[in-house]
């Protein structure tokens, strides 16, 4: 019945004529009402969404929008824009990843597949050509809906690039002609100018006096600039005589309208994290201060809504996540105590069975958000961990949440234990004495049917508890942890297999052994194919990035050797070349590492260039080409390095043979094997550039 109703409504969108005879309404009235009903259905069950997808409701609205007449009524335009937004958001929520927390359980596989294809279609250029120009629509309701669509559907790197590089067809034609030499393409036509057409339009909307429009534009800009260094850098810099966009966004963090405050904080967070290098933030944390101040105040408020406090927690989490200095800054400004108070106000310290059964989802979401941010703040510093355990006494609240009915709460609580268990002193005292470590093992890690994401977090805790210095190691072994880890190696989830291999263990020695095994598996094409197939490119390269950024030379050497072996398979070059973090780390290995690391790094670069004629762009953008030329012509000083900036030089003179000494040496690369590989790489780079040109 639902499917039949949806099909009839979708038909009305573009062909209302059959229904006019039985109605006194006009064609526009029928189409508008159909759009309202379809919008409402998009908020319903998985079955309702499935019916919308099977009826191609999103495509029907896109076609209808593409046929708008110049004199189309504002009511109809607004209704169709809202409906497209509602359906698109429902599709994105189904596909993921979640924007707030870990999100809901996955939908049925058939719905997932339908939604994934629909989301891909929305970011094809033919679809973008239809709905993105509505950002210029004179109706605030229309461009607000499109901005909201972007804020909720742009979730991956592919989405961000598709939107940020998009140009209206007439401008796109100018770009193409300019590249072909028919006319000169000026900076006004460049997609990168001030972040692209969409970004420029959103910045204009931010300057409006309509709060709803501003909020939507800020949220959209946050989604597009997140992890997008190209766009974010444009928003940090000042265009000519104007203030940087970031300054405008930060000023809106002080708005009296709470929703606008939150949207501005989220937008500023995305820009700051992607557009300002960590060392600059460490020297001058001014851009991050308003975000910390506003979010902390909202988290600690007793008058703001639960939803507002939840969003504030997640925004603070996005700001400090995986950044030691920002975590320290937020801790010093009192954020941790505010988060702890939020947890204590909604969680019993002596929880009894079933305490969470009737809890509203909004309260569960706040607890998940608070614990998620606490875990992030605690990830790096022992003093912060001690504050969590000994000053704020949060362990009973964490224990109570490990068995919560909401998977997001269990996940966040387990992540807190993971952060705390990184400190040996905490493992030997609080985690052991309170039974927290064994609680994670029995109540989460060994729980039948546990959510895969929660199980992944628990497996990371178990890795920490299995180190040689952990007093819980013998107990866990006796209680069957090894058999459980072996079973995880058969899991369909690459993240679980990764933890089962202990490649993310906090002990570099364990990681080194794991990468040593992986290096030998990657000794031929069959082994390389198996590694990518079983682990997945994203998880594999994420773990390799961590190894390549390690200060442990043994782990770094094994990591770069694994990467060099993987580079021998040309069919897997694309994920490597499209990963800026990997390429940046590879360049660092060439610049300031020991010779037994430079050799496999040079071999890796050579293979990427020699086997892939199209690799020169990524190699050049990562700074590797200039580094290679410096190594050949002027020695190994490809720029300021980790050794030069972070190391010490006794008496002002580096020890002979050290990386620092090598940087000050202005002759050619001193290792013959490295030098030959670098020269070969430059030969192939020049040859490919000439062939392509």
C-alpha positions in Angstrom: 0.0 0.0 0.0 2.8 2.4 0.9 4.6 1.7 -2.5 1.4 2.3 -4.4 0.8 5.6 -2.6 4.4 6.7 -3.2 4.2 5.9 -6.9 1.0 7.9 -7.3 2.5 10.9 -5.4 5.7 10.8 -7.5 3.6 10.8 -10.6 1.9 13.9 -9.4 5.2 15.8 -9.2 5.6 16.0 -13.0 2.2 15.0 -14.3 -0.7 16.2 -12.1 -3.2 16.3 -15.0 -5.1 13.0 -14.3 -5.9 14.2 -10.8 -7.2 17.6 -11.7 -10.7 16.3 -12.8 -11.4 15.0 -9.2 -10.1 18.1 -7.5 -10.9 21.8 -7.3 -7.2 22.6 -6.8 -4.9 24.0 -9.4 -2.0 22.0 -10.9 0.5 23.8 -8.7 -1.6 23.1 -5.6 -1.7 19.3 -6.3 2.1 19.2 -7.0 2.9 21.2 -3.9 0.7 19.0 -1.7 2.3 15.8 -3.2 5.8 17.3 -2.4 4.8 17.9 1.2 3.5 14.3 1.7 6.6 12.8 0.1 8.8 15.0 2.4 6.9 13.6 5.4 7.4 10.0 4.2 11.1 10.5 4.0 11.2 10.8 7.8 9.5 7.5 8.2 10.5 3.8 8.3 13.0 1.9 6.2 10.1 0.6 4.1 8.9 4.1 3.4 12.4 5.1 2.2 12.7 1.9 0.1 9.5 2.9 -1.6 10.7 6.4 -2.3 14.0 5.0 -3.7 12.2 2.4 -5.9 9.9 5.2 -7.2 13.0 7.3 -8.0 11.5 10.2 -6.0 14.8 12.1 -5.9 15.1 11.9 -9.7 11.5 13.0 -10.2 12.1 16.2 -8.1 15.4 16.9 -9.9 13.6 16.6 -13.3 10.8 18.9 -12.0 13.3 21.5 -10.8 15.2 21.4 -14.1 11.9 22.4 -15.9 11.1 25.3 -13.6 9.9 28.3 -15.6 11.2 31.8 -14.9 7.8 32.7 -13.5 7.4 29.5 -11.4 5.6 30.3 -8.1 7.8 30.6 -5.0 5.5 28.2 -3.1 6.1 25.4 -5.6 9.9 26.1 -5.8 10.2 26.1 -2.0 8.1 22.9 -1.7 10.2 21.0 -4.2 13.4 22.2 -2.7 12.4 21.1 0.7 11.2 17.7 -0.6 14.5 17.2 -2.4 16.4 18.1 0.8 14.3 15.8 3.0 14.7 12.8 0.7 18.4 13.5 0.1 19.1 13.7 3.9 17.2 10.4 4.5 19.4 8.8 1.8 22.6 10.1 3.3 21.6 9.0 6.8 21.1 5.5 5.5 24.4 5.4 3.7 26.5 7.2 6.3 29.0 7.9 7.8 27.1 9.5 10.6 27.7 13.2 11.3 27.0 13.0 15.0 28.1 9.9 17.0 28.2 6.4 15.5 24.7 6.7 14.2 21.9 4.1 14.0 22.3 0.4 13.2 22.6 -0.3 9.5 19.5 -0.6 7.4 18.7 -3.8 5.4 21.2 -4.5 2.7 18.7 -3.9 -0.2 17.8 -0.5 1.2 21.5 0.3 1.8 22.4 -0.6 -1.8 19.5 1.5 -3.2 20.4 4.4 -1.1 24.1 4.2 -2.0 23.3 4.4 -5.7 20.9 7.3 -5.1 23.5 9.2 -3.2 26.1 8.7 -5.9 23.6 10.0 -8.4 23.1 13.2 -6.4 26.8 14.0 -6.7 27.0 13.4 -10.4 27.5 16.6 -12.4 24.2 16.3 -14.2 22.4 16.3 -10.8 24.6 19.1 -9.3 23.9 21.2 -12.4 20.2 21.1 -11.5 20.1 21.9 -7.7 23.3 23.8 -7.0 22.2 26.9 -9.0 19.3 27.2 -6.6 21.7 28.7 -4.1 21.2 31.9 -6.2 17.4 31.6 -6.1 15.8 34.9 -4.9 13.7 32.9 -2.4 15.3 32.5 1.0 13.3 29.3 1.5 14.8 27.8 -1.6 18.5 28.5 -1.1 18.1 27.6 2.6 16.8 24.2 1.6 19.7 23.6 -0.8 22.3 24.7 1.8 20.7 22.4 4.3 20.8 19.6 1.7 24.6 20.2 1.3 25.2 20.3 5.1 23.6 16.9 5.6 24.6 15.0 2.5 28.2 16.0 2.0 30.0 13.4 4.0 33.0 12.0 2.1 36.0 13.4 0.3 34.4 12.6 -3.0 31.3 14.6 -2.1 33.4 17.6 -1.0 35.5 17.6 -4.2 32.4 17.2 -6.4 30.8 20.2 -4.8 33.8 22.5 -4.2 35.1 22.0 -7.8 31.6 22.4 -9.4 31.0 25.4 -11.8 27.9 26.5 -13.5 27.8 25.1 -17.1 28.6 28.5 -18.7 31.7 29.0 -16.4 32.7 25.4 -17.0 32.7 26.0 -20.7 35.0 29.0 -20.3 37.4 26.8 -18.2 37.5 24.2 -20.9 38.0 26.7 -23.7 40.8 28.4 -21.7 42.6 25.1 -21.3 42.3 24.4 -25.0 43.8 27.8 -25.8 40.7 29.3 -27.3 40.5 32.0 -24.7 42.5 32.9 -21.6 40.9 31.7 -18.4 41.3 34.4 -15.8 41.3 34.0 -12.0 37.6 34.9 -11.9 36.7 31.7 -13.7 39.0 29.4 -11.7 37.2 26.8 -9.6 39.8 27.2 -6.9 39.2 31.0 -6.5 38.1 31.6 -3.0 37.2 27.9 -2.7 34.9 27.5 -5.7 31.6 28.7 -6.9 29.5 26.9 -4.2 31.7 28.2 -1.4 31.6 31.7 -2.7 27.8 31.6 -2.9 27.6 30.2 0.7 29.9 33.0 1.9 27.4 35.5 0.4 24.5 33.8 2.2 26.4 34.0 5.5 26.3 37.8 5.1 22.5 37.9 4.9 20.6 39.1 7.9 18.2 36.1 7.8 19.3 33.8 10.7 17.9 30.7 9.1 19.8 31.4 5.9 23.0 32.1 7.8 22.7 28.9 9.9 22.1 26.8 6.8 25.0 28.4 4.9 27.4 27.9 7.8 26.4 24.3 8.2 26.9 23.7 4.5 30.3 25.4 4.5 31.3 23.3 7.5 30.6 20.1 5.6 32.4 21.2 2.5 35.5 22.5 4.2 35.9 19.5 6.6 39.2 17.8 5.9 39.4 19.8 2.7 42.6 21.7 3.0 42.2 23.4 -0.4 38.9 25.0 0.5 39.7 25.7 4.2 43.0 27.5 3.3 41.1 29.9 1.1 38.7 30.6 4.0 41.6 31.3 6.4 43.3 33.8 4.0 42.0 37.3 3.3 40.8 38.0 -0.3 42.4 41.3 -1.1 41.2 44.1 1.2 38.4 42.0 2.9 38.5 40.1 6.2 39.1 36.4 6.0 35.9 34.3 6.0 37.1 32.6 9.1 37.0 35.9 11.0 33.4 36.5 10.0 32.5 32.9 11.1 34.2 33.3 14.4 32.3 36.6 15.0 29.1 34.7 14.5 30.1 32.3 17.3 29.1 35.1 19.6 25.6 35.4 18.2 22.7 35.6 20.7 20.9 32.9 18.6 22.0 29.5 19.9 21.5 27.6 16.7 23.5 30.2 14.8 26.2 30.0 17.5 26.5 26.2 17.0 26.5 26.4 13.2 29.3 29.0 13.4 31.3 26.9 15.8 30.9 23.9 13.6 32.0 25.8 10.5 34.9 27.4 12.3 36.0 24.0 13.6 36.1 22.5 10.0 38.1 25.5 8.7 40.5 25.6 11.6 41.3 21.9 11.5 41.7 21.7 7.8 43.1 25.1 6.9 45.6 25.9 9.7 48.7 23.8 10.2 49.0 22.2 13.7 52.2 24.0 14.4 50.6 27.4 13.7 47.7 26.6 16.0 50.2 25.5 18.7 52.0 28.9 18.3 48.8 30.9 18.2 45.6 29.1 19.4 43.5 32.2 19.0 41.3 30.8 16.2 40.3 27.8 18.4 39.6 29.8 21.6 36.1 31.1 20.7 35.0 27.6 19.8 36.3 26.1 23.1 34.7 28.9 25.1 31.3 28.7 23.4 31.0 24.9 23.4 32.2 24.5 26.9 29.7 27.1 28.1 26.8 25.3 26.3 27.9 21.9 27.6 27.9 23.2 31.2 24.7 25.1 30.9 21.7 23.9 33.0 19.2 25.9 31.0 20.0 24.9 27.4 18.2 22.0 25.8 19.7 18.5 25.8 20.0 18.6 22.0 22.0 21.9 22.2 24.4 20.4 24.8 24.8 17.3 22.7 25.8 19.2 19.6 28.2 21.3 21.6 29.9 18.2 22.8 30.3 16.8 19.3 31.6 20.1 17.9 34.2 20.2 20.7 35.1 16.6 19.9 35.7 17.5 16.2 37.9 20.4 17.2 40.2 18.5 19.5 40.1 15.0 17.9 43.6 13.5 17.5 45.3 16.9 18.3 47.4 16.8 21.5 47.8 20.5 21.8 44.1 21.4 21.3 43.2 18.7 23.8 45.5 20.3 26.3 44.1 23.7 25.5 40.5 22.6 26.0 41.5 20.8 29.3 43.2 23.9 30.6 40.1 25.9 29.8 37.9 23.6 32.0 36.1 21.7 29.2 36.8 18.3 30.9 35.0 19.2 34.1 32.0 20.5 32.2 31.8 17.2 30.3 32.1 15.2 33.5 29.3 17.2 35.2 27.1 16.5 32.1 27.7 12.8 32.4 27.1 12.8 36.2 23.9 14.7 35.9 22.3 12.0 33.7 24.1 8.8 34.8 23.8 6.8 38.1 27.1 5.9 39.8 25.6 2.8 41.3 23.5 1.6 38.4 21.2 -1.3 38.8 20.0 -3.7 36.1 17.6 -2.0 33.7 18.3 1.5 34.8 18.4 2.7 31.2 15.3 1.0 29.8 13.0 4.0 29.7 15.6 6.6 29.0 14.8 9.1 26.2 17.1 8.9 23.1 18.0 12.6 23.7 19.6 11.7 27.0 21.4 8.7 25.6 22.8 10.9 22.8 24.1 13.5 25.3 25.9 10.8 27.2 27.4 9.4 24.0 28.6 12.8 23.0 30.1 13.6 26.4 31.9 10.3 26.7 33.2 10.6 23.1 34.7 14.0 23.8 36.1 12.9 27.2 37.8 9.9 25.4 39.4 12.3 22.9 40.7 14.7 25.5 42.2 11.8 27.5 44.0 10.2 24.5 47.4 11.8 24.9 48.2 13.0 28.4 48.6 11.1 31.6 47.7 14.1 33.7 44.3 14.4 32.0 43.8 10.6 32.4 44.5 11.0 36.1 42.0 13.8 36.3 39.4 11.6 34.8 40.0 8.7 37.3 41.2 10.4 40.5 39.8 13.9 40.5 36.5 13.6 38.6 36.0 9.9 39.6 34.3 9.0 36.3 35.1 5.2 36.3 31.7 4.2 38.0 29.8 6.1 35.3 31.9 4.5 32.6 31.2 1.1 34.0 27.5 1.7 34.2 27.5 2.8 30.5 29.3 -0.3 29.2 26.0 -2.3 29.2 23.7 0.6 28.1 21.0 -0.4 25.6 22.2 2.3 23.2 25.2 1.1 21.1 26.5 4.7 20.8 26.7 5.0 24.6 28.5 1.6 24.9 30.9 2.6 22.1 31.7 6.0 23.7 32.2 4.5 27.2 34.5 1.8 25.7 36.5 4.5 23.9 37.0 6.2 27.3 38.5 2.9 28.6 40.7 2.7 25.5 42.1 6.2 26.2 42.6 5.5 29.9 44.3 2.2 29.2 47.1 3.9 27.3 48.6 4.9 30.6 50.4 2.0 32.3 49.9 3.6 35.7 46.2 3.8 35.2 46.0 0.1 34.0 48.0 -1.0 37.1 45.8 0.9 39.5 42.3 2.2 38.6 41.5 -0.1 35.7 42.6 -3.2 37.6 41.3 -2.2 41.1 37.8 -1.2 39.9 37.4 -4.2 37.6 37.0 -1.9 34.6 39.3 -3.8 32.4 37.6 -7.2 32.9 34.2 -5.5 32.5 35.2 -4.5 29.0 36.4 -8.0 28.3 33.3 -9.9 29.7 30.5 -7.4 29.1 31.6 -5.9 25.7 34.4 -7.9 24.0 32.8 -11.3 24.7 29.2 -10.2 24.3 27.3 -12.2 21.8 25.8 -10.1 19.0 27.6 -6.9 20.0 27.5 -4.1 17.5 30.6 -4.4 15.3 31.6 -0.7 16.0 31.5 -1.3 19.8 33.4 -4.6 19.3 36.1 -2.7 17.4 36.5 -0.2 20.2 36.7 -3.0 22.8 39.3 -4.9 20.7 41.5 -1.7 20.9 41.2 -1.8 24.7 42.1 -5.5 24.8 45.3 -4.7 22.8 46.3 -2.2 25.5 45.6 -4.7 28.2 47.7 -7.4 26.6 51.0 -5.5 26.7 53.8 -7.1 28.8 53.5 -4.4 31.5 49.8 -5.0 32.0 48.9 -7.0 35.2 45.7 -8.1 33.4 47.6 -9.9 30.7 47.9 -13.3 32.5 44.2 -13.2 33.5 43.0 -12.4 30.0 45.1 -15.2 28.5 43.7 -17.6 31.1 40.2 -16.6 30.2 40.6 -17.2 26.5 41.4 -13.9 25.0 43.8 -15.5 22.4 41.1 -17.8 21.1 38.7 -14.8 20.8 41.3 -12.8 18.9 41.9 -15.7 16.5 38.2 -15.8 15.8 38.2 -12.1 15.0 40.8 -12.8 12.3 38.0 -14.6 10.5 35.7 -11.6 10.8 34.2 -9.9 7.7 35.1 -6.5 9.2 38.6 -5.3 8.3 38.8 -3.0 11.4 38.3 -6.1 13.7 40.9 -8.1 11.8 43.3 -5.1 12.1 43.0 -5.0 15.9 43.3 -8.8 16.1 46.7 -8.4 14.3 47.6 -5.9 17.0 48.7 -3.4 14.4 47.1 -0.5 16.4 48.6 -1.6 19.7 50.2 1.2 21.7 53.4 -0.8 22.1 55.6 0.0 19.0 57.3 -3.4 19.4 54.0 -5.2 18.8 53.2 -3.0 15.9 56.6 -3.6 14.4 56.1 -7.4 14.6 52.7 -7.1 12.9 54.1 -5.0 10.1 57.0 -7.4 9.7 54.5 -10.2 9.1 52.5 -8.0 6.7 55.7 -7.1 4.8 56.4 -10.7 4.0 52.8 -11.4 3.0 53.1 -8.4 0.5 56.1 -10.1 -1.2 54.1 -10.9 -4.4 51.0 -9.8 -6.3 48.9 -12.5 -4.8 49.8 -11.5 -1.3 49.3 -7.8 -2.0 45.8 -8.5 -3.5 44.9 -10.5 -0.4 46.0 -7.7 1.9 43.9 -5.1 0.1 41.0 -7.4 -0.2 41.0 -8.6 3.4 41.9 -5.3 5.2 40.4 -2.8 2.8 42.5 0.1 1.4 41.2 2.7 3.9 42.1 0.7 7.0 45.4 -0.5 5.5 46.6 3.0 4.6 45.4 4.4 7.8 47.5 2.0 9.8 50.5 2.5 7.5 50.2 6.3 7.9 50.5 5.8 11.7 53.6 3.7 11.2 55.2 6.2 8.8 54.6 9.0 11.3 56.1 7.1 14.2 59.2 8.3 16.0 60.2 4.7 16.5 62.8 3.9 13.8 62.1 0.2 13.8 58.4 0.6 13.3 59.0 3.3 10.7 61.4 1.0 8.8 58.9 -1.8 8.7 56.1 0.5 7.7 58.0 2.0 4.7 59.1 -1.5 3.7 55.4 -2.6 3.6 54.5 0.4 1.5 57.4 -0.3 -0.9 56.2 -3.8 -1.4 52.6 -2.7 -2.0 53.9 -0.2 -4.6 55.1 -3.2 -6.6 51.5 -3.9 -7.6 50.5 -1.2 -10.1 46.8 -2.1 -9.8 46.8 -0.7 -6.2 48.6 2.5 -6.9 45.5 4.7 -7.0 44.6 4.5 -3.3 48.3 5.2 -2.4 48.6 8.2 -4.8 45.3 9.6 -3.7 46.3 9.6 0.0 48.0 12.9 0.8 48.9 11.7 4.3 50.8 8.7 2.9 52.6 10.8 0.3 53.5 13.5 2.9 55.0 10.8 5.2 56.8 9.2 2.3 58.4 12.6 1.5 59.4 12.9 5.2 61.1 9.5 5.0 63.2 10.8 2.1 64.1 14.0 3.8 65.2 13.2 7.3 65.4 9.5 8.0 68.2 7.0 8.3 69.6 5.3 5.2 67.8 2.0 5.9 64.6 3.9 5.7 65.5 6.2 2.8 66.3 3.1 0.6 62.8 1.5 0.7 61.3 5.0 0.6 63.2 5.8 -2.6 62.3 2.4 -4.1 58.6 3.0 -3.3 58.7 6.4 -5.0 60.5 5.0 -8.0 58.0 2.3 -8.5 55.0 4.6 -8.2 56.5 6.9 -10.8 57.9 4.3 -13.2 54.7 2.2 -13.4 52.2 5.0 -13.4 52.6 7.8 -16.1 49.7 9.7 -14.5 51.4 9.9 -11.1 53.3 13.1 -11.7 50.6 15.4 -10.5 50.2 13.8 -7.1 54.0 13.4 -6.7 54.5 17.1 -7.5 51.7 18.3 -5.2 53.0 16.3 -2.3 56.4 18.0 -2.7 58.2 14.8 -3.5 59.5 16.0 -6.9 61.2 19.0 -5.5 62.6 16.8 -2.7 64.0 14.3 -5.3 65.7 17.2 -7.2 67.2 18.6 -4.0 68.5 15.2 -3.1 70.3 14.9 -6.5 71.5 18.4 -6.9 71.9 19.8 -3.4 71.8 17.0 -0.9 69.1 15.8 1.3 67.7 19.1 2.6 64.2 19.1 1.1 63.0 21.7 3.5 62.6 22.1 7.3 62.3 18.6 8.7 61.2 16.9 11.9 64.8 16.3 12.8 65.9 19.9 12.3 62.9 21.4 14.0 62.4 18.9 16.8 65.8 17.3 17.5 68.7 18.6 19.6 72.2 19.2 18.4 74.9 18.9 21.0 77.1 21.9 21.1 75.4 23.2 18.0 76.9 20.4 15.8 75.0 17.3 14.8 76.4 13.9 15.4 78.0 12.5 12.2 75.7 10.2 10.3 72.6 11.6 12.0 69.6 12.8 10.0 70.3 16.3 11.2 73.9 16.2 10.0 72.7 15.0 6.7 70.4 18.0 6.4 73.3 20.4 7.0 75.4 18.5 4.4 75.0 20.4 1.2 76.4 17.7 -1.1 74.6 15.1 -3.1 72.8 12.2 -1.5 75.6 10.2 0.2 74.1 6.7 -0.3 74.8 5.3 -3.7 71.7 3.1 -3.8 69.4 5.9 -2.8 71.0 8.2 -5.3 70.5 5.8 -8.2 66.8 5.3 -7.3 66.2 9.0 -7.0 67.9 9.7 -10.4 65.8 6.9 -12.0 62.6 8.3 -10.5 63.4 11.8 -11.9 64.2 10.3 -15.3 60.8 8.6 -15.4 59.0 11.6 -14.0 60.5 13.8 -16.7 59.8 11.2 -19.4 56.1 10.8 -18.4 55.6 14.6 -18.1 57.0 15.0 -21.7 54.9 12.1 -23.0 51.7 13.5 -21.4 52.5 17.0 -22.4 
